[in-house]
Amino acid sequence: VFQNNQGTAPGLAMEGKGKLVIMLPGPPKEMIPMFTDSAMPYLSRYSGKTIVSHTIHFFGIGESLLESRMHEYMLAHKNPSVAPYAKDGEVQVRVTASAPSHAEAEKMLQPVVAEICRDYGKYLYGVDIGTMQKALVAELQKKHLTIAVAEGASGGNLAKRITEVPGSDQVFELGVITNTAHARAVLAGVEPKVMETYGVYSEETACAMAQGIRRLSGADIGVAITARTGLESDSAGRELGLAYIAVDSDAYQHVTKVDLAGNRSAQSEFVRYVSSSSALWNGLKAAWKSEETTVRSGRVIGFFCRWERSDVTGAGSVGEASHKIRFRQSIFKAGQIGIAAALQLPSVLGEQRIIAGYHLHPRRAGSLAGHRRVIEKE
């Protein structure tokens, strides 16, 4: 009997009269893990060999181009074998070895996997990582970085893909959907003049969205998408399938133009998905280039006030606060401690509610950037 860790229906293997029957549940989400975890090990004892595979993930190169470049290499390798598989906007290369034991198969696989990764490292985002969003979240967690996204016409696809990864709450700061110019101005901090001059669907607007969402959220990395999917009310006669993806961080700033052609009825969802994949890729490159940050303790300084968070409540007076607090997601880069909770707000003291930041990067000093919090005047 095979245990079902994804549902209630167990699997079953029966032997008799020289025959073997294996029964698995029908739903793919239950059947595939059970086949991999239970049925394959059960069957392997009949083969006298063990089959082991590793999947190498690439983005930014087409399956046909990668296959043509690897053609001679694939012909020369039978065990381990090398086979490319196309997915929407990306390619996977599966390297498979057959050997008497798992250890021997791994020994055969490692040099081949390493060689492919080295030769096509420009497009590589992971080995056995599963998805690009998992690769991104893992890298952000590793370096204690945060990310924020602003999406125009991608319908929240980017934020959905990031937040479906377990542990993403540690790294995902903010996501906004900005389908209109007004929303881009209010929620992503884009100056209306930029959109008036260059258009809503432009490289300049994408860059301004990435910079704006990063500034407003206080995240280490800001990523933005502005695209024409064919679903906009003014799409008639326009260039459909055109998207601009921008990323902004201290270590990496870049904008990518994605130009997709195809059947309009199928294009909108494809544009959304490929645009979000490109955004994940750019966010991942920004994370790779960023230095690891360190969580530090800080002192709240400023006027007599009360600050509130779900996990922190306290009070302070002019000067340093009466006690230290450790911020769960407030990241101070090494050598950049400086001002924490920059409450230099004399011009807004008359307001009842003041938005301020617990910390600022040095280049943002004097602005209401950093991790934003609500300060209520006492």
ABEGO torsion letter per residue (X at the ends): XBBBAABABBBBBBBEGGBBBBBBBABAAAAAAAAAAAAAAAAAAAAGBBBBBBBBBBBGBBAAAAAAAAAAAAAABAOBBBBBBBBBGBBBBBBBBBBABAAAAAAAAAAAAAAAAAAAAAABAEBGAGBAAAAAAAAAAAAGBBBBBBBBGAGGAAAAAAAABBGAAAABABBBBBABAAAAAAAAGBBAAAAAAAEABBAAAAAAAAAAAAAAAGBABBBBBBBBAGABAAABGBBBGBBBBBBBBAABBBBBBBBBBEBAAAAAAAAAAAAAAAAAAAAAAAAAABBBBBBBBBBBBEBBBBBBBAABBBBBBBEBBABBBBBAABBBBBGAAEBBGBBBAAAAAABABBBBBABBBAAABGBBBEBBBBBBBX
